Amino acid sequence: MDIRYSANQRDVRRYTTDELRSEFLIENLYVPDEVVAVYSHVDRMVTLGCMPVREALPIDKGIDVWASFGTEFFLERREIGIFNIGGAGVIEADGQRFSMGCKDCLYITMGTRSVAFSSEDEANPAKFFMVSAPAHCAYETTFIGIADAAKKPLGSLETANKRVINQFIHPDVLKTCQLSMGLTILEPGSVWNTMPVHTHERRMEIYTYIDIPKDNVVFHFMGSPTETQHLVMQNEQAVISPSWSIHSGCGTSHYSFIWAMGGENQAFDDMDTVDITALR
């Protein structure tokens, strides 16, 4: 498991491009028949990628759970949200079987001992993007299909940010300890997300950018509002966004992104907005 330690905004201002990418960017999440995991000490969130091809993969494949978490099994003291961004797949969680189409989501509660992933067709394998957060009590493992997500249209073509926020793991949809996740889909002709920008000292986020057309990129903006920085990101890469940082993106084409949040609360109306003209 790749471990990333917390970085403060004073030090990050001096980072080179390579240092910035090494600290916050997560590449190569989908390796055939492997589980890739990145543990961030920012709110102790774990980002995982899994692409089963020829075999069913347990969630802890290649991970020393005791050394990483001090627990007997991966979800002993954790909850997890999982999106499928590839071909049709299956997740089995403590004997329950969930068929996962593209952009379907599964929330798995704390205390689930066994989780395994497989694909329906090895020529078109599933790709499971996952974020896990520490948890203090168990709720209910729940499947949420893309059609069942709470949909919030936002933005406009005039400001190049017309989009639909699909809320999956969210207080309006189901109960969790702290984890929230959703999928934002930009319409053709729109390239900006999360503008005007904001911070929220009470929780961090993890983004993964998907559906980026070939030979296109997304510029992910981060850093303090008065000293912004950026990462150039390609399709199916993820980024760790600490609470002190803005998080906004602009693509060379329209795209989608999955967001995950964890921290002190699950409110969406406590954002500390930043006037666009104040950005530096």
C-alpha positions as CSV (number, residue, x, y, z in Angstrom):
1,M,0.0,0.0,0.0
2,D,1.3,3.4,-1.0
3,I,1.2,5.7,2.1
4,R,0.9,9.5,1.7
5,Y,1.6,11.7,4.7
6,S,-0.2,15.0,5.3
7,A,1.3,18.1,3.7
8,N,0.6,21.7,4.9
9,Q,-0.1,24.6,2.7
10,R,3.0,26.5,3.6
11,D,5.3,23.7,2.4
12,V,3.2,22.9,-0.7
13,R,3.8,26.5,-2.0
14,R,7.4,25.5,-2.6
15,Y,6.7,22.2,-4.3
16,T,8.0,21.5,-7.8
17,T,5.6,19.9,-10.4
18,D,7.1,16.5,-9.7
19,E,6.7,16.9,-5.9
20,L,3.1,18.1,-6.3
21,R,2.2,15.1,-8.4
22,S,4.0,12.7,-6.1
23,E,2.1,14.0,-3.0
24,F,-1.4,14.4,-4.4
25,L,-1.8,12.6,-7.7
26,I,-2.8,8.9,-7.9
27,E,-1.9,7.2,-11.2
28,N,-2.3,3.6,-12.5
29,L,-5.2,2.5,-10.3
30,Y,-6.3,-0.2,-12.7
31,V,-3.8,-3.1,-13.1
32,P,-5.2,-6.4,-14.3
33,D,-6.0,-8.8,-11.5
34,E,-4.5,-6.5,-8.8
35,V,-5.8,-4.2,-6.1
36,V,-4.0,-0.9,-6.0
37,A,-4.3,1.1,-2.7
38,V,-3.2,4.5,-1.5
39,Y,-3.5,5.4,2.2
40,S,-3.7,9.1,2.9
41,H,-3.1,10.5,6.3
42,V,-5.5,13.3,5.4
43,D,-8.5,12.1,7.4
44,R,-7.1,8.5,7.0
45,M,-8.8,7.9,3.7
46,V,-7.9,5.0,1.5
47,T,-8.3,5.2,-2.3
48,L,-8.4,1.9,-4.2
49,G,-8.6,0.7,-7.8
50,C,-9.4,-2.9,-8.9
51,M,-9.7,-4.4,-12.3
52,P,-10.5,-8.1,-12.1
53,V,-9.9,-9.9,-15.4
54,R,-9.3,-13.6,-15.0
55,E,-10.1,-14.1,-11.3
56,A,-12.1,-12.9,-8.4
57,L,-10.1,-10.5,-6.3
58,P,-10.4,-10.1,-2.5
59,I,-10.3,-6.5,-1.3
60,D,-7.2,-7.1,0.7
61,K,-5.1,-8.7,-2.1
62,G,-1.6,-7.6,-1.7
63,I,-2.4,-5.6,1.5
64,D,-1.1,-6.4,4.9
65,V,-4.2,-5.4,6.8
66,W,-2.7,-5.7,10.3
67,A,0.3,-3.6,9.4
68,S,-1.9,-1.0,7.6
69,F,-4.8,-0.7,10.0
70,G,-4.1,-2.8,13.1
71,T,-7.3,-4.8,12.4
72,E,-8.1,-8.4,11.5
73,F,-9.9,-7.5,8.3
74,F,-10.1,-4.5,6.0
75,L,-13.5,-3.2,6.9
76,E,-13.4,-4.1,10.6
77,R,-13.3,-0.4,11.5
78,R,-14.0,1.1,8.1
79,E,-16.8,1.8,5.6
80,I,-16.3,2.0,1.8
81,G,-18.0,3.3,-1.3
82,I,-17.4,1.7,-4.7
83,F,-18.2,2.8,-8.2
84,N,-17.8,0.7,-11.3
85,I,-16.5,2.7,-14.2
86,G,-15.8,-0.2,-16.6
87,G,-17.6,-3.2,-18.0
88,A,-20.2,-5.2,-16.1
89,G,-19.0,-6.7,-12.8
90,V,-20.0,-8.4,-9.6
91,I,-19.2,-7.6,-6.0
92,E,-19.7,-10.2,-3.3
93,A,-19.9,-8.9,0.3
94,D,-20.4,-11.4,3.1
95,G,-22.4,-13.7,0.8
96,Q,-24.5,-10.9,-0.8
97,R,-24.0,-10.7,-4.6
98,F,-24.4,-7.3,-6.3
99,S,-24.3,-6.9,-10.1
100,M,-22.6,-3.7,-11.0
101,G,-23.2,-1.9,-14.3
102,C,-21.1,1.1,-15.4
103,K,-21.6,4.0,-13.0
104,D,-23.5,2.0,-10.4
105,C,-22.4,2.4,-6.8
106,L,-22.3,0.2,-3.7
107,Y,-21.9,1.3,-0.1
108,I,-20.5,-1.5,2.2
109,T,-20.8,-1.0,5.9
110,M,-18.3,-1.4,8.6
111,G,-17.8,-4.9,9.9
112,T,-18.1,-6.7,6.5
113,R,-15.5,-9.4,6.6
114,S,-15.4,-10.6,3.0
115,V,-15.5,-8.5,-0.2
116,A,-14.5,-9.8,-3.6
117,F,-14.6,-8.4,-7.1
118,S,-15.1,-10.1,-10.5
119,S,-15.9,-9.2,-14.1
120,E,-18.6,-10.6,-16.3
121,D,-16.4,-10.4,-19.4
122,E,-12.6,-10.5,-19.3
123,A,-12.5,-8.8,-22.7
124,N,-14.4,-5.8,-21.1
125,P,-13.4,-5.9,-17.4
126,A,-15.0,-4.0,-14.6
127,K,-13.0,-1.2,-13.1
128,F,-13.9,-0.5,-9.5
129,F,-13.0,2.9,-8.0
130,M,-13.2,2.8,-4.2
131,V,-12.8,5.2,-1.2
132,S,-12.8,4.0,2.4
133,A,-13.1,6.0,5.5
134,P,-12.8,5.2,9.2
135,A,-16.2,4.3,10.8
136,H,-17.6,4.1,14.3
137,C,-20.8,2.1,13.8
138,A,-22.4,-0.2,11.2
139,Y,-25.3,0.9,8.9
140,E,-26.7,-1.1,5.9
141,T,-24.8,-2.3,2.8
142,T,-26.7,-0.6,0.0
143,F,-26.7,-0.8,-3.8
144,I,-27.5,2.5,-5.6
145,G,-27.8,2.3,-9.4
146,I,-27.2,5.4,-11.5
147,A,-30.9,5.7,-12.2
148,D,-31.6,5.9,-8.4
149,A,-29.1,8.6,-7.6
150,A,-30.4,12.0,-6.4
151,K,-29.9,14.4,-9.3
152,K,-29.0,18.0,-8.9
153,P,-28.6,20.1,-12.1
154,L,-26.3,23.1,-11.8
155,G,-24.5,25.6,-14.0
156,S,-25.1,26.9,-17.5
157,L,-23.6,26.7,-21.0
158,E,-22.9,30.4,-20.8
159,T,-20.4,29.8,-18.0
160,A,-19.2,26.5,-19.5
161,N,-20.2,24.5,-16.4
162,K,-23.6,22.9,-17.1
163,R,-23.6,19.7,-15.2
164,V,-25.6,17.2,-13.2
165,I,-24.5,16.2,-9.7
166,N,-25.6,12.6,-9.0
167,Q,-25.6,12.0,-5.2
168,F,-25.2,8.3,-4.3
169,I,-23.7,8.0,-0.8
170,H,-25.2,11.1,0.7
171,P,-27.4,11.9,3.7
172,D,-30.4,12.4,1.4
173,V,-30.0,8.9,0.1
174,L,-28.7,6.7,2.9
175,K,-27.0,6.8,6.3
176,T,-23.2,6.4,6.7
177,C,-20.7,7.3,9.4
178,Q,-18.9,10.0,7.5
179,L,-18.4,9.0,3.9
180,S,-20.1,10.8,1.0
181,M,-19.7,10.0,-2.7
182,G,-21.2,11.1,-5.9
183,L,-20.8,11.5,-9.7
184,T,-20.8,14.8,-11.5
185,I,-21.4,14.6,-15.3
186,L,-20.6,17.7,-17.4
187,E,-22.6,18.3,-20.6
188,P,-20.9,18.7,-24.0
189,G,-19.6,22.2,-24.3
190,S,-19.0,22.5,-20.6
191,V,-15.6,22.1,-19.1
192,W,-15.5,23.8,-15.7
193,N,-16.4,22.1,-12.5
194,T,-16.8,23.6,-9.0
195,M,-16.6,27.2,-10.0
196,P,-16.8,29.5,-8.0
197,V,-14.3,27.6,-6.0
198,H,-14.4,27.0,-2.2
199,T,-12.7,25.3,0.6
200,H,-14.1,23.5,3.7
201,E,-11.8,23.1,6.6
202,R,-14.2,20.5,8.0
203,R,-13.5,17.8,5.5
204,M,-11.3,16.6,2.6
205,E,-12.1,15.3,-0.8
206,I,-10.8,12.8,-3.3
207,Y,-11.6,13.2,-7.0
208,T,-11.2,10.8,-9.9
209,Y,-11.7,12.2,-13.4
210,I,-13.3,9.8,-15.9
211,D,-14.8,9.8,-19.4
212,I,-12.0,12.1,-20.6
213,P,-11.8,11.6,-24.4
214,K,-8.5,10.3,-25.8
215,D,-5.8,12.9,-26.2
216,N,-7.6,15.3,-23.8
217,V,-6.7,16.3,-20.2
218,V,-8.2,18.0,-17.2
219,F,-6.3,20.8,-15.3
220,H,-7.1,20.2,-11.6
221,F,-6.6,23.4,-9.6
222,M,-5.6,23.2,-6.0
223,G,-3.6,25.2,-3.4
224,S,-4.6,28.2,-1.2
225,P,-7.0,30.6,-2.9
226,T,-4.3,33.3,-3.1
227,E,-1.6,31.0,-4.3
228,T,-3.1,28.4,-6.6
229,Q,-1.3,25.5,-8.2
230,H,-2.4,22.8,-10.7
231,L,-2.1,19.2,-11.7
232,V,-2.5,18.1,-15.3
233,M,-4.6,14.9,-15.1
234,Q,-5.5,12.1,-17.5
235,N,-8.4,9.8,-17.7
236,E,-9.1,7.6,-14.6
237,Q,-6.5,9.3,-12.4
238,A,-7.4,10.5,-8.9
239,V,-6.3,13.4,-6.7
240,I,-6.2,13.9,-3.0
241,S,-7.6,17.3,-2.0
242,P,-6.9,18.4,1.6
243,S,-9.3,20.6,3.5
244,W,-7.2,23.8,3.1
245,S,-7.1,23.5,-0.7
246,I,-9.4,24.7,-3.4
247,H,-10.5,22.0,-5.8
248,S,-11.7,22.9,-9.2
249,G,-11.0,21.6,-12.7
250,C,-11.1,22.7,-16.3
251,G,-10.9,20.2,-19.2
252,T,-9.9,20.4,-22.8
253,S,-13.2,18.5,-23.4
254,H,-16.3,17.7,-21.2
255,Y,-15.8,14.8,-18.8
256,S,-17.2,13.3,-15.6
257,F,-15.7,12.9,-12.1
258,I,-16.4,11.0,-8.9
259,W,-16.0,12.8,-5.7
260,A,-15.6,11.4,-2.2
261,M,-15.6,13.3,1.1
262,G,-14.9,12.5,4.7
263,G,-14.3,14.6,7.8
264,E,-16.2,16.4,10.5
265,N,-19.6,16.6,8.9
266,Q,-21.6,15.7,5.8
267,A,-23.2,19.1,5.2
268,F,-22.9,20.7,1.7
269,D,-24.0,24.2,2.7
270,D,-21.0,25.1,4.9
271,M,-18.6,25.8,2.0
272,D,-16.2,28.7,2.4
273,T,-16.7,30.3,-1.0
274,V,-14.0,32.3,-2.7
275,D,-14.7,35.3,-5.0
276,I,-13.4,34.4,-8.5
277,T,-11.6,37.8,-8.8
278,A,-9.7,37.1,-5.5
279,L,-8.0,34.0,-6.8
280,R,-4.3,34.3,-7.4
